[in-house]
């Protein structure tokens, strides 16, 4: 199962990391690519603008941290694919095992941060907090040790290698922003206000 949606991301000068974003039209076709000046990310015409914006804001956050792979490389293609497909799994999977895992992720995050990410995951998809919650819970309860969970992700073309790359880049970005006295989540919120369907 693949998602297809088109995002246009325009690289030009702005106050945050030199990356600004421009919205998006749906095309109903699939594309995999790196990070050229004008680039398109493909997903479904049925995807909401907020779900599109979620992906844009997450990639822009990683771009600002300087951790995205060089454009045109296989890893650049892989991270775009991985973010889109994991978001699809989070929002659309019908696997009971994956649903139960998401409940456990939310409970774990609530215990650590006194806030839920369940509604955010359902309504916006793979936000920085949702991805952070999955990563934090996965450190203690691996997604990949349960074959049914692994299969649920593989149905959306998310592999262990895709997940490991997302975790690595996310943690690198956290380290970069922490060294600057900033929070990855605050940086993400700044980008979220600039993208399609964004909120303040």
C-alpha positions as CSV (number, residue, x, y, z in Angstrom):
1,X,0.0,0.0,0.0
2,X,1.5,3.3,-1.1
3,X,0.4,6.9,-0.4
4,X,0.7,9.4,-3.3
5,X,0.6,13.2,-2.7
6,X,2.5,16.1,-4.2
7,X,4.2,18.7,-2.1
8,X,6.3,21.4,-3.6
9,X,9.1,22.6,-1.4
10,X,10.9,25.7,-2.5
11,X,14.4,26.4,-1.2
12,X,15.1,30.1,-0.9
13,X,16.3,32.4,1.8
14,X,14.2,32.8,4.9
15,X,14.7,33.4,8.6
16,X,14.8,29.7,9.5
17,X,17.5,27.6,8.0
18,X,17.1,29.0,4.5
19,X,14.2,26.7,3.8
20,X,10.7,28.0,3.0
21,X,7.8,26.0,1.8
22,X,5.1,26.5,-0.8
23,X,1.9,24.6,-1.0
24,X,1.1,21.8,-2.8
25,X,-1.2,20.3,-5.3
26,X,-2.3,16.7,-5.4
27,X,-1.5,14.6,-8.5
28,X,-2.2,10.9,-7.7
29,X,1.1,9.6,-8.8
30,X,4.2,8.3,-7.1
31,X,7.6,9.9,-7.0
32,X,10.9,9.3,-5.2
33,X,13.6,11.9,-5.2
34,X,16.2,13.9,-3.3
35,X,16.2,17.5,-2.3
36,X,16.7,19.8,-5.4
37,X,15.6,23.4,-5.5
38,X,12.1,22.5,-6.5
39,X,11.0,19.2,-5.3
40,X,7.8,17.2,-5.2
41,X,6.7,14.7,-2.6
42,X,3.9,12.5,-3.7
43,X,0.9,11.3,-1.6
44,X,-2.8,10.9,-2.1
45,X,-5.3,13.4,-3.3
46,X,-7.3,12.5,-0.3
47,X,-4.6,13.5,2.1
48,X,-5.6,16.6,4.1
49,X,-3.5,19.8,3.9
50,X,-2.7,19.3,7.6
51,X,-1.2,15.9,6.9
52,X,0.7,17.3,4.0
53,X,2.0,20.1,6.2
54,X,3.1,17.7,8.9
55,X,5.5,16.0,6.5
56,X,6.8,19.3,5.2
57,X,7.3,20.7,8.7
58,X,9.1,17.5,9.8
59,X,11.5,17.5,6.8
60,X,12.1,21.3,7.2
61,X,13.0,20.7,10.9
62,X,15.5,18.0,9.9
63,X,16.8,20.3,7.1
64,X,17.3,23.2,9.6
65,X,19.3,20.9,11.9
66,X,21.5,20.0,8.9
67,X,21.1,16.3,9.2
68,X,19.3,15.4,6.0
69,X,21.3,13.3,3.6
70,X,22.7,15.1,0.5
71,X,20.2,15.6,-2.3
72,X,19.9,12.9,-4.9
73,X,21.4,10.2,-2.7
74,X,19.6,6.9,-1.9
75,X,19.3,8.0,1.7
76,X,17.6,11.3,0.7
77,X,15.1,9.2,-1.3
78,X,14.7,6.8,1.6
79,X,14.0,9.4,4.3
80,X,11.2,11.0,2.2
81,X,9.7,7.6,1.4
82,X,10.0,6.6,5.1
83,X,8.3,9.7,6.6
84,X,5.4,9.6,4.1
85,X,4.8,5.8,4.5
86,X,5.1,5.8,8.3
87,X,2.6,8.6,8.5
88,X,0.3,6.6,6.3
89,X,0.7,3.6,8.7
90,X,0.0,5.8,11.8
91,X,-3.1,7.3,10.3
92,X,-4.5,4.4,8.2
93,X,-3.4,1.0,9.5
94,X,-6.2,-1.3,10.5
95,X,-3.9,-3.7,12.3
96,X,-5.1,-4.4,15.8
97,X,-1.6,-5.0,17.0
98,X,-0.4,-1.7,15.6
99,X,-3.4,0.0,17.1
100,X,-2.6,-1.5,20.5
101,X,1.0,-0.4,20.1
102,X,-0.1,3.2,19.4
103,X,-2.2,3.2,22.6
104,X,0.8,2.0,24.5
105,X,3.0,4.7,22.9
106,X,0.5,7.4,23.9
107,X,0.3,6.0,27.5
108,X,4.1,6.0,27.7
109,X,4.3,9.6,26.4
110,X,1.6,10.8,28.8
111,X,3.5,9.3,31.8
112,X,6.7,11.0,30.7
113,X,5.3,14.4,29.5
114,X,1.7,14.7,31.0
115,X,0.2,15.1,27.5
116,X,-1.4,12.8,25.0
117,X,-0.3,12.5,21.3
118,X,-3.2,10.3,20.3
119,X,-5.4,13.0,18.8
120,X,-2.4,14.6,17.2
121,X,-1.5,11.4,15.5
122,X,-5.0,10.8,14.3
123,X,-5.6,14.3,13.0
124,X,-2.2,15.5,11.8
125,X,-0.2,12.4,11.4
126,X,3.6,12.0,12.0
127,X,4.3,15.3,13.8
128,X,7.6,15.7,15.7
129,X,5.9,14.8,19.0
130,X,4.3,11.7,17.5
131,X,7.5,10.5,16.0
132,X,9.4,11.4,19.2
133,X,6.8,9.4,21.2
134,X,7.2,6.3,18.9
135,X,11.0,6.6,19.1
136,X,11.0,6.9,22.9
137,X,8.7,3.9,23.4
138,X,10.5,1.8,20.8
139,X,13.7,2.1,22.9
140,X,12.1,-0.1,25.5
141,X,9.5,-2.0,23.4
142,X,10.9,-2.5,19.9
143,X,8.4,-2.3,17.0
144,X,10.4,-5.0,15.2
145,X,10.4,-7.8,17.8
146,X,6.8,-8.6,17.2
147,X,6.3,-10.1,13.7
148,X,2.7,-8.8,13.5
149,X,3.8,-5.3,14.2
150,X,6.6,-5.6,11.7
151,X,4.1,-6.9,9.1
152,X,1.7,-4.0,9.8
153,X,4.5,-1.6,8.9
154,X,5.7,-3.6,5.9
155,X,2.2,-3.4,4.5
156,X,2.9,0.3,4.2
157,X,6.4,-0.3,2.8
158,X,8.2,0.7,6.0
159,X,11.2,-1.5,6.6
160,X,13.5,-1.8,9.7
161,X,16.2,0.1,7.7
162,X,13.7,2.9,7.0
163,X,12.8,3.1,10.7
164,X,16.5,3.0,11.8
165,X,17.3,5.9,9.5
166,X,14.4,8.0,10.8
167,X,15.5,7.4,14.4
168,X,19.1,8.2,13.6
169,X,18.2,11.5,11.9
170,X,15.7,12.5,14.6
171,X,18.2,11.9,17.4
172,X,20.9,13.7,15.5
173,X,18.6,16.7,15.1
174,X,17.7,16.7,18.8
175,X,21.4,16.8,19.6
176,X,22.0,19.7,17.3
177,X,19.2,21.8,18.6
178,X,20.0,20.9,22.2
179,X,23.5,22.2,21.6
180,X,22.0,25.4,20.4
181,X,19.9,25.7,23.5
182,X,16.7,25.0,21.5
183,X,14.1,22.2,21.4
184,X,13.4,20.2,18.3
185,X,9.7,20.4,19.1
186,X,9.8,24.2,19.3
187,X,11.6,24.4,16.0
188,X,9.0,22.0,14.5
189,X,6.2,24.2,15.8
190,X,7.8,27.2,14.1
191,X,7.7,25.3,10.8
192,X,4.2,24.0,11.4
193,X,2.9,27.6,11.4
194,X,4.4,28.1,7.9
195,X,3.1,25.0,6.1
196,X,-0.2,24.0,4.5
197,X,-2.8,23.4,7.1
198,X,-0.4,24.6,9.8
199,X,-1.5,25.8,13.2
200,X,-0.1,28.3,15.6
